Amino acid sequence: MSVWALGLNHTTAPLDLRGRFAFALDQIAPTLHSLRSSLGSGRHPQVEAAIISTCNRTEIYCAAEHVALDHTVGWLAESGGVAPNLLRSHTYTLHDQEAARHAFRVASGLDSMVLGEAQILGQMKDAVRAAETAGALGSTLNQLFQRSFAVAKEVRTATEIGAHSISMAAASVRLASQLFEDLAKTRVLFVGAGEMIDLAATHFAARNPKSMVIANRTLERGEKLASRFGGEAMRLAELPGRLADFDIVVSCTASTLPIIGLGAVERALKQRKHRPMFMVDLAVPRDIEPEVKALEDVYLYTVDDLAQVVKQGHANRQAAVAQAEVIIDAGVQNFMRWLEARGTVPFIQQLNAQTDEWRTAELARARKLLAKGEDIDTVLEALSRGLTQKMLHGAMAELHAGDAAAREQTAQTLSRLFLRKER
């Protein structure tokens, strides 16, 4: 059994390209079905698969008897509508040990834009649950991910990898503070009601802004989140008419197309008489049209723009990174030993089947002898002798075959197998 991974992330691919391969959680099951169907024909049956898709990365993990990296690249390129060669120039492909190491590093927060951030672990667990629900997760990938979660827990417990970590939400507040002298005088709009918006709202709420509003397609969900911060909720459809009311806009939805366009922002600026607007687009694909960034009085940041801010404090955690890598190395070695041991399973199954066949035959013979009235001790003696002869027949044949060197090697093997002394 082999494991392979294909991915693109914030270090290998630009935001707009990543957006082509962003899968919402409810898209994971049909996407996995498509991938496994494309791999299921020919020489790649019974493929296990899982997809991790966040604002910073999309990664596909597979396990099967034969590696099919080229096929996986071709399938992903087609799903995103790009040429395979273009995709290859922005992706990384990993196999067995390196695939395991990468999964463990991702789970531990070592491969994140925010070094040591904990959010990715929850996102990986969601991805694994989605793969399991879709029936795409087998024993190999299940072992890979469960071990990655265990390693991540050990890394966070034994090191200070998460100390002084600056999240994208915290970075957004820091940048807003540079534009507005007093955040307590600002009105903040959050577009969406998912985990990232929840985190961003928590950070901004700590600065006691003048008002906080959650805009969401589902009003009930928006109201639930807004109530935690003493804020207001509104329907997403109301956004164009109210955009001018807000000094700060933070957006992160699962929309496949921008929901805040250039025209809407231009109209809002006119109504605001060109008072500045601070906008953060945490979504992949984008929620805010990129042309908005060129407008005067608008300060628009994407997840990639926040990279320099969140990198602060990395130097303070390098010692923790070194400790984490040691833990990850041990985890990778243990997984590879398990994976290699899995390769002997078919052989073990064959041995068990053969010995069961011998046992069944000897038991049938013993029952016949007992039915004929043979002495029990005589029957048991014949049963034990028949079993040992069947078990040793192949070994004895090998011992008498071949040249002297082959016989010596066979003798040594048989000695290890049958002449071990009990300790």
C-alpha positions as CSV (number, residue, x, y, z in Angstrom):
1,M,0.0,0.0,0.0
2,S,1.3,3.5,-0.9
3,V,0.3,7.0,0.2
4,W,0.6,10.1,-1.9
5,A,-0.4,13.7,-1.6
6,L,-0.9,16.6,-4.0
7,G,-1.3,20.1,-2.8
8,L,-1.1,23.9,-3.4
9,N,-0.8,26.5,-0.7
10,H,-0.1,30.1,0.2
11,T,3.6,29.6,-0.6
12,T,3.2,27.9,-4.0
13,A,0.2,29.4,-5.6
14,P,-1.4,32.9,-5.9
15,L,-4.7,33.6,-4.3
16,D,-6.8,33.5,-7.5
17,L,-5.4,30.2,-8.5
18,R,-6.0,28.7,-5.1
19,G,-9.6,30.0,-5.4
20,R,-10.2,27.7,-8.4
21,F,-9.5,24.7,-6.2
22,A,-11.3,25.7,-3.0
23,F,-14.0,23.2,-2.0
24,A,-16.7,24.0,0.6
25,L,-17.3,21.3,3.1
26,D,-20.6,20.3,1.4
27,Q,-18.7,19.9,-1.9
28,I,-16.2,17.4,-0.5
29,A,-18.3,14.2,-0.8
30,P,-19.2,14.7,-4.5
31,T,-15.7,15.8,-5.3
32,L,-14.2,12.7,-3.6
33,H,-16.7,10.6,-5.6
34,S,-15.5,12.2,-8.8
35,L,-11.8,11.7,-7.9
36,R,-12.2,8.0,-6.8
37,S,-14.3,7.3,-9.9
38,S,-11.6,8.6,-12.2
39,L,-9.0,6.6,-10.3
40,G,-11.2,3.5,-9.9
41,S,-10.7,2.2,-13.4
42,G,-7.7,0.3,-14.7
43,R,-4.8,-0.2,-12.4
44,H,-6.1,2.0,-9.5
45,P,-9.0,0.2,-7.8
46,Q,-10.0,0.7,-4.2
47,V,-8.5,4.1,-3.8
48,E,-8.8,5.8,-0.4
49,A,-9.0,9.6,-0.6
50,A,-9.4,12.8,1.5
51,I,-9.4,16.5,0.6
52,I,-8.3,19.3,2.9
53,S,-9.5,22.7,1.6
54,T,-8.9,26.0,3.6
55,C,-8.2,29.6,2.6
56,N,-4.5,28.8,2.5
57,R,-4.4,25.3,1.0
58,T,-6.0,22.6,-1.0
59,E,-4.5,19.1,-0.5
60,I,-5.5,15.7,-1.8
61,Y,-4.4,12.6,0.1
62,C,-4.7,9.2,-1.5
63,A,-3.8,5.6,-0.6
64,A,-3.8,2.6,-3.0
65,E,-1.7,-0.3,-4.1
66,H,-0.1,1.8,-6.9
67,V,0.8,5.5,-6.8
68,A,-1.2,7.6,-9.3
69,L,0.2,11.1,-8.9
70,D,0.1,12.1,-12.6
71,H,-3.5,11.0,-12.8
72,T,-4.4,13.0,-9.6
73,V,-2.7,16.1,-11.0
74,G,-4.7,15.7,-14.3
75,W,-8.0,15.2,-12.5
76,L,-7.4,18.3,-10.3
77,A,-6.4,20.5,-13.2
78,E,-9.5,19.5,-15.1
79,S,-11.7,20.2,-12.1
80,G,-10.3,23.7,-11.8
81,G,-10.3,24.4,-15.5
82,V,-6.5,24.9,-15.8
83,A,-3.8,23.3,-17.9
84,P,-2.0,20.4,-16.1
85,N,1.4,22.0,-16.7
86,L,0.3,25.3,-15.1
87,L,-1.0,23.4,-12.1
88,R,2.2,21.4,-11.7
89,S,4.2,24.6,-11.5
90,H,2.2,25.7,-8.4
91,T,1.8,22.4,-6.6
92,Y,3.8,19.9,-4.6
93,T,3.6,16.1,-4.8
94,L,4.6,13.8,-2.0
95,H,4.9,10.1,-1.6
96,D,4.8,7.7,1.4
97,Q,7.3,9.0,4.1
98,E,7.3,12.6,2.8
99,A,3.5,12.6,2.4
100,A,3.2,11.5,6.1
101,R,5.7,14.0,7.3
102,H,3.8,16.8,5.5
103,A,0.5,15.7,7.0
104,F,2.0,15.7,10.5
105,R,3.6,19.2,9.9
106,V,0.3,20.6,8.7
107,A,-1.7,19.2,11.6
108,S,1.0,20.6,14.0
109,G,0.8,24.1,12.5
110,L,4.3,24.1,11.1
111,D,3.2,24.6,7.5
112,S,0.7,27.4,8.2
113,M,0.9,31.0,7.3
114,V,0.5,31.6,11.0
115,L,3.2,29.4,12.5
116,G,1.7,27.2,15.3
117,E,-1.9,28.2,14.6
118,A,-4.4,25.7,15.9
119,Q,-7.3,26.3,13.5
120,I,-5.8,24.0,10.8
121,L,-6.2,21.0,13.2
122,G,-9.9,21.4,13.4
123,Q,-10.1,21.9,9.6
124,M,-8.2,18.6,9.1
125,K,-10.6,16.8,11.5
126,D,-13.6,18.2,9.5
127,A,-12.0,17.0,6.3
128,V,-11.5,13.5,7.7
129,R,-15.1,13.3,8.9
130,A,-16.3,14.4,5.5
131,A,-14.1,11.7,3.8
132,E,-15.4,9.1,6.2
133,T,-19.0,10.1,5.7
134,A,-18.4,9.9,1.9
135,G,-17.1,6.4,2.3
136,A,-13.7,7.4,0.9
137,L,-11.6,6.8,4.0
138,G,-9.9,3.4,4.5
139,S,-7.7,2.0,7.2
140,T,-4.5,3.5,5.7
141,L,-5.6,7.1,5.5
142,N,-7.4,6.7,8.8
143,Q,-4.2,5.7,10.4
144,L,-2.3,8.5,8.8
145,F,-4.7,11.2,10.0
146,Q,-5.3,9.8,13.5
147,R,-1.5,9.6,14.0
148,S,-1.1,13.2,12.7
149,F,-3.7,14.4,15.2
150,A,-1.8,12.6,18.0
151,V,1.5,14.1,16.9
152,A,-0.1,17.5,16.8
153,K,-1.4,17.1,20.3
154,E,2.0,16.1,21.5
155,V,3.7,19.1,19.7
156,R,1.3,21.5,21.4
157,T,1.7,19.9,24.8
158,A,5.5,19.5,24.7
159,T,6.6,22.7,22.9
160,E,5.7,26.4,22.8
161,I,5.0,26.4,19.1
162,G,1.7,28.3,19.6
163,A,3.2,30.9,21.9
164,H,2.8,34.5,20.7
165,S,1.0,33.3,17.6
166,I,-0.6,36.1,15.5
167,S,-3.7,34.9,13.7
168,M,-5.1,36.5,10.5
169,A,-7.9,37.8,12.7
170,A,-5.5,39.4,15.1
171,A,-3.5,40.8,12.2
172,S,-6.7,42.4,10.8
173,V,-7.2,44.2,14.1
174,R,-3.6,45.4,14.2
175,L,-3.8,46.8,10.7
176,A,-7.2,48.5,11.4
177,S,-5.6,50.1,14.4
178,Q,-3.0,51.7,12.2
179,L,-5.7,53.3,10.0
180,F,-8.1,54.3,12.7
181,E,-6.8,56.0,15.8
182,D,-9.6,54.7,18.0
183,L,-11.4,51.5,17.1
184,A,-14.0,52.3,19.7
185,K,-15.4,54.9,17.3
186,T,-15.7,52.5,14.3
187,R,-18.6,50.6,12.9
188,V,-17.6,47.0,11.8
189,L,-19.4,44.8,9.3
190,F,-18.7,41.0,9.2
191,V,-19.9,39.2,6.1
192,G,-20.5,35.5,6.7
193,A,-21.0,33.6,10.0
194,G,-18.4,30.8,9.8
195,E,-15.5,29.9,12.0
196,M,-13.1,32.6,10.6
197,I,-15.7,35.4,11.0
198,D,-16.4,34.1,14.6
199,L,-12.7,34.4,15.3
200,A,-12.4,37.9,13.7
201,A,-15.5,39.1,15.6
202,T,-14.0,37.9,18.8
203,H,-10.8,39.9,18.2
204,F,-12.6,43.1,17.2
205,A,-15.1,42.9,20.0
206,A,-12.2,43.1,22.5
207,R,-11.6,46.6,21.1
208,N,-15.2,47.7,21.8
209,P,-16.2,49.1,18.4
210,K,-19.1,51.5,18.2
211,S,-21.2,48.8,16.5
212,M,-20.9,45.3,15.1
213,V,-23.1,43.8,12.4
214,I,-23.2,40.3,10.9
215,A,-24.4,40.0,7.4
216,N,-25.3,36.4,6.4
217,R,-27.5,34.6,3.9
218,T,-29.2,32.8,6.7
219,L,-30.5,35.5,9.1
220,E,-31.0,33.0,12.0
221,R,-27.3,32.0,12.0
222,G,-26.2,35.6,11.7
223,E,-28.4,36.5,14.7
224,K,-27.0,33.7,16.8
225,L,-23.4,34.9,16.2
226,A,-24.3,38.6,16.6
227,S,-26.0,37.9,20.0
228,R,-22.7,36.8,21.4
229,F,-21.2,40.2,20.8
230,G,-24.2,42.4,21.4
231,G,-24.3,43.1,17.7
232,E,-26.9,43.2,15.0
233,A,-27.7,40.8,12.2
234,M,-28.8,41.6,8.6
235,R,-29.5,39.7,5.5
236,L,-26.8,39.5,2.9
237,A,-29.2,41.1,0.4
238,E,-29.2,44.3,2.4
239,L,-25.4,44.7,2.1
240,P,-25.2,47.0,-1.0
241,G,-27.6,49.5,0.5
242,R,-25.9,49.6,3.9
243,L,-22.2,49.3,3.0
244,A,-21.6,53.0,3.4
245,D,-22.5,52.7,7.1
246,F,-19.3,50.8,8.0
247,D,-15.7,51.9,8.5
248,I,-14.4,48.3,8.6
249,V,-15.6,45.3,6.5
250,V,-14.3,41.8,7.2
251,S,-15.6,39.1,4.8
252,C,-15.3,35.3,4.7
253,T,-18.0,33.3,3.0
254,A,-18.1,30.1,0.9
255,S,-19.3,32.0,-2.2
256,T,-17.7,30.9,-5.5
257,L,-18.1,34.5,-6.8
258,P,-17.3,37.9,-5.3
259,I,-20.3,39.3,-3.3
260,I,-18.9,42.8,-2.8
261,G,-18.3,44.4,-6.2
262,L,-16.4,47.5,-7.4
263,G,-19.6,49.5,-8.1
264,A,-21.0,48.9,-4.6
265,V,-17.8,50.1,-3.0
266,E,-17.7,53.2,-5.3
267,R,-21.2,54.1,-4.3
268,A,-20.5,53.6,-0.6
269,L,-17.4,55.9,-0.8
270,K,-19.5,58.7,-2.4
271,Q,-22.0,58.4,0.4
272,R,-19.2,58.4,3.0
273,K,-17.8,61.5,1.3
274,H,-14.6,59.5,0.9
275,R,-14.0,58.8,4.5
276,P,-11.6,55.7,4.5
277,M,-12.8,52.2,4.5
278,F,-10.8,49.3,5.8
279,M,-11.6,46.0,4.1
280,V,-10.3,42.5,4.8
281,D,-11.1,39.6,2.4
282,L,-10.4,36.4,4.2
283,A,-12.2,34.2,1.6
284,V,-10.8,31.9,-1.0
285,P,-12.1,32.4,-3.7
286,R,-12.4,36.1,-3.1
287,D,-15.5,37.8,-1.6
288,I,-14.4,41.3,-2.7
289,E,-13.5,42.1,-6.3
290,P,-9.7,42.7,-6.6
291,E,-10.3,46.0,-8.5
292,V,-11.6,47.5,-5.2
293,K,-8.0,47.7,-4.1
294,A,-7.2,50.4,-6.6
295,L,-9.8,52.8,-5.2
296,E,-8.6,55.8,-3.2
297,D,-9.8,55.8,0.4
298,V,-10.1,52.0,0.4
299,Y,-7.5,49.8,2.2
300,L,-8.2,46.2,1.1
301,Y,-6.2,43.3,2.4
302,T,-6.4,39.6,1.3
303,V,-5.2,36.5,3.1
304,D,-1.9,36.8,1.2
305,D,-1.5,40.5,2.1
306,L,-1.6,39.5,5.7
307,A,1.4,37.2,5.4
308,Q,4.0,39.7,6.4
309,V,2.1,40.7,9.5
310,V,1.5,37.2,10.8
311,K,5.2,36.3,10.2
312,Q,6.2,38.5,13.1
313,G,7.3,36.5,16.1
314,H,8.5,33.5,14.0
315,A,12.0,33.9,15.2
316,N,10.9,33.6,18.8
317,R,9.5,30.2,18.0
318,Q,12.3,28.6,16.1
319,A,13.5,26.6,19.1
320,A,10.0,25.2,19.4
321,V,10.0,24.3,15.7
322,A,13.1,22.2,16.2
323,Q,11.5,20.4,19.1
324,A,8.4,19.8,17.1
325,E,10.3,18.4,14.1
326,V,11.8,15.7,16.4
327,I,8.4,14.7,17.6
328,I,7.2,14.6,14.0
329,D,10.2,12.5,12.9
330,A,9.3,9.9,15.5
331,G,5.7,9.9,14.4
332,V,6.6,9.5,10.7
333,Q,8.9,6.5,11.5
334,N,6.1,4.8,13.5
335,F,3.6,5.3,10.7
336,M,6.0,4.0,8.0
337,R,6.7,0.8,10.2
338,W,2.9,0.3,10.4
339,L,2.5,0.9,6.6
340,E,5.3,-1.6,5.8
341,A,3.8,-4.2,8.1
342,R,0.5,-3.8,6.2
343,G,2.3,-5.2,3.2
344,T,2.6,-8.6,4.8
345,V,-1.1,-8.9,5.5
346,P,-2.0,-10.8,2.3
347,F,0.8,-13.3,3.0
348,I,-0.3,-13.8,6.6
349,Q,-3.8,-14.3,5.3
350,Q,-2.5,-17.0,2.9
351,L,-0.6,-18.7,5.7
352,N,-3.7,-18.8,7.9
353,A,-5.9,-20.1,5.1
354,Q,-3.3,-22.9,4.4
355,T,-3.0,-24.0,8.0
356,D,-6.8,-23.9,8.4
357,E,-7.0,-26.2,5.4
358,W,-4.5,-28.6,7.0
359,R,-6.2,-28.5,10.4
360,T,-9.6,-29.2,8.8
361,A,-8.3,-32.2,6.9
362,E,-6.6,-33.7,9.9
363,L,-9.7,-33.2,12.1
364,A,-11.9,-34.9,9.5
365,R,-9.5,-37.9,9.4
366,A,-9.4,-38.1,13.2
367,R,-13.2,-38.0,13.4
368,K,-13.4,-40.9,10.9
369,L,-11.0,-42.9,13.0
370,L,-12.9,-42.3,16.2
371,A,-16.1,-43.2,14.5
372,K,-14.5,-46.6,13.6
373,G,-13.7,-47.1,17.3
374,E,-10.0,-46.4,17.2
375,D,-8.2,-45.7,20.5
376,I,-8.3,-42.0,21.4
377,D,-4.6,-41.8,22.2
378,T,-3.8,-43.4,18.8
379,V,-6.0,-40.9,17.0
380,L,-4.5,-38.0,18.8
381,E,-1.0,-39.2,18.0
382,A,-1.9,-39.5,14.3
383,L,-3.5,-36.1,14.4
384,S,-0.4,-34.4,15.8
385,R,1.9,-36.3,13.5
386,G,-0.2,-35.4,10.4
387,L,-0.2,-31.7,11.3
388,T,3.6,-31.5,11.9
389,Q,4.4,-33.4,8.7
390,K,2.2,-31.0,6.7
391,M,3.8,-27.9,8.3
392,L,7.3,-29.2,7.8
393,H,6.9,-30.8,4.3
394,G,7.7,-27.6,2.4
395,A,10.6,-26.7,4.7
396,M,12.2,-30.1,4.3
397,A,11.8,-30.0,0.5
398,E,13.6,-26.7,0.4
399,L,16.3,-28.0,2.7
400,H,17.2,-30.8,0.3
401,A,17.0,-28.6,-2.9
402,G,19.5,-26.2,-4.4
403,D,23.3,-26.0,-3.9
404,A,25.2,-26.0,-0.7
405,A,24.9,-22.2,-0.2
406,A,21.1,-22.3,-0.7
407,R,20.8,-25.2,1.7
408,E,22.9,-23.3,4.3
409,Q,20.7,-20.2,4.0
410,T,17.5,-22.3,4.3
411,A,18.9,-24.1,7.3
412,Q,19.6,-20.8,9.1
413,T,16.1,-19.6,8.3
414,L,14.5,-22.8,9.6
415,S,16.7,-22.6,12.7
416,R,15.4,-19.1,13.5
417,L,11.8,-20.2,12.9
418,F,11.7,-23.6,14.6
419,L,14.7,-24.0,16.9
420,R,14.1,-20.8,19.1
421,K,14.6,-21.5,22.7
422,E,12.0,-20.2,25.1
423,R,13.4,-17.4,27.4
